[in-house]
Amino acid sequence: MRNNLKVLRAIKNISQEELANQIGVSRQTINAMEKGKYVPSTLLALKLARYFAKPVEEIFELEEND
């Protein structure tokens, strides 16, 4: 699964730590998601969508092998 969290963070000019604090997860979780090493739960994906005011589908995208 791909995502554009890093781009969205850059647009808002916030760090991984700031995003993590707003969402209620660790900075390492944000880092792992950005690197594609962690697939978020539905709850976490929805929290991110709410935070960025975007549909989940604009943040996360399935890859062909998903």
C-alpha positions in Angstrom: 0.0 0.0 0.0 1.3 3.4 -1.0 0.6 6.7 0.8 1.3 10.3 0.5 1.7 11.2 4.2 5.1 12.8 3.7 3.7 15.1 1.0 0.7 16.0 3.2 2.9 16.7 6.2 5.1 19.0 4.0 2.0 20.9 2.8 1.0 21.5 6.5 4.7 22.0 7.4 4.5 19.6 10.4 7.0 17.0 11.6 6.5 13.3 12.1 6.5 14.0 15.8 3.8 16.7 15.5 1.6 14.5 13.4 2.1 11.5 15.7 1.0 13.7 18.7 -2.1 14.9 16.9 -3.1 11.4 15.9 -2.1 9.6 19.1 0.6 7.3 17.8 4.4 7.2 18.0 6.7 9.0 15.6 8.1 5.6 14.7 4.6 4.6 13.5 4.4 7.6 11.2 7.9 6.9 9.9 7.0 3.2 9.2 3.9 4.2 7.4 5.7 6.7 5.2 8.3 4.1 4.3 5.6 1.6 3.5 6.7 -0.8 6.3 3.4 -0.5 8.2 -0.1 -0.7 7.0 -2.4 1.3 9.4 -5.5 0.0 11.0 -8.8 1.3 9.7 -9.1 3.5 12.8 -5.7 5.0 12.2 -6.4 5.6 8.5 -9.6 7.3 9.4 -7.9 9.5 12.0 -5.4 10.6 9.4 -8.1 11.3 6.9 -9.9 13.5 9.4 -6.7 15.3 10.4 -5.8 16.1 6.8 -9.5 16.7 5.8 -9.1 14.2 2.9 -10.8 11.0 1.9 -8.8 7.9 2.9 -8.4 7.1 -0.8 -6.5 10.3 -1.4 -4.0 9.4 1.3 -3.7 5.6 0.8 -3.6 3.7 -2.5 -3.5 -0.1 -3.1 -0.6 -1.4 -5.1 -1.2 -4.2 -7.7 0.1 -6.9 -5.4 -2.1 -5.9 -2.4 
